[in-house]
């Protein structure tokens, strides 16, 4: 599309999906320093661990569905976490193609540590925004996710 064919009223910097993505990226990158510095993890590895730590054993497909992460990224994260001794694969008794993923004892220790640090990060972020704005933002984001 040629530049002169674009809608002159469109402003990317005011486009709500763009702003939401930029805010998510900025806050994710800020917390990313914690799990990268402490454990050398990627964002996907952290997200896999966070889901397993919160929800317990599940399949890679479940993690993809919950987290909206590509299957190949989850697969690589699972392999790395398993090699590091943080994750265990257990074949499904019902479906030989599926395997359940769970955190090892060491994985749970890392999850608890990162979870504590995530809670601290969240408290600081909420304090920076203030209680009223934080509450409103949570409410509004919940509305958007239900759409």
N, C-alpha and C positions, 0 to 999 in steps of 0.2 A: 504494500500500500504506500503510495507516495505521500510525502509529508503534507502536501496541500489537501489530501483526501481525508485527513483525520478530523475528528469532531473538535472544533475550536473550543468547545465548552469543557472538554475532558481535561482534568488536571490529575495526573498520576499521584501527586503528593497529597491530594485530598480524597483519593479513591480508598474507601474504607478497607477493602480486602488487602490492599497494598500496605496501609498503615498498620493493620493487625499483624501482617506477616513481618514487617519491619520491627514492630515492638516485640514480637515473639523471638525473632532472631537476636535482637539486642539483649534481652534478658537471658536467653539460652546461652549466648556467647559469654556473658558475664559469669554465669555459674559454671560454664564449661571449664574454666581455669581450675576449679577445685578438683574435678575428677581427672583431668588431664595431669595436673601437677602431682596429685597424690597417688594415682593408680595407672596413669598412662592410658586411660580409656578414651575411646571415641564417644561421640554423642549417642550413636546407636547402641553401643555396648552398655552405656549407662541406662538408656531407656529400656533395653531388654532386662537388665538387672532390676530396675525400678518396678517393672511390671511383674516379674517373678516374685520379687520381695513383697509386693502388695497383694497380688492375687494368688500366689502359690503356683503349683505345677500347671503348665499349659503347653500347647503346641506352638511351634513357630508361626503357624497360620493364625492362631489366636492373637499372638503378639502383633503380627502385621495388621490384623483387623482392628485391634484396639488402638494401636499407635499410629496407624496410617504410614507405615514404613514399608519400603519395597522389600520383597521377599529375599532378593539377593543380598541386600544390606544386613537383614536379620540373620541370614544364613552365615555370612562372614563373621558377624558379631558372636553368634553362638559358638562357632568353631574356635574363635580366639578365647572366649570366656571358658570354654571347656578345656582347652590346652593350658590355661592359667590355673585350672583347678577350682574355678568359681561356679561352674555349672555342670550339671549331670544330665545325660540323656537316658531316658528309660523307654524301651519299646512299648507301644500300646498293645494291650491284650486283645482289643477289639479290631484294630486296623494295623496290619503289619507295616504299612507304609508310613504310619504316623509314629512319632515319638514324643513323649512328654518331657519337657524341660523343667528343671528345678534348680534352685541354688544349693550348692554344697554348704557345709558348715562354714567353711572359709568365705564362700560367697555371701552367706547371711551376715557374717561379721563385716564384710566390706559394705554390704547394703545398709546395715544399721549405721555405720560410720557416715556414709554419704547421705543417708536419710536425715541424720542429725544435722549435718552441714547444710542440707537443702532446706530444712526447717529454719535454721539460722538465717540463711540467705533470704528466705521468704519473709521472715519477721522484719529484716532490715528494709526490704523492698516496700513492705506494707507501711513501715514507719516513715519512710521517705514520702510515700503518697499520702499518708494520713488515713485514719480509720474510716472516715466517711467515704472518701474517694475509693479506697480499697474495697469496701463493702459494695458500693455502687458498681465498680468495675467487675467484681465477681458476679453480681446479679446480671449485668449486661452481657458478659461473656457466656454465662449459662443460657441466657435467652438466645444468643446467636448459635450456640451449639445444638439447641433443640430444633432449629429451623430445618 
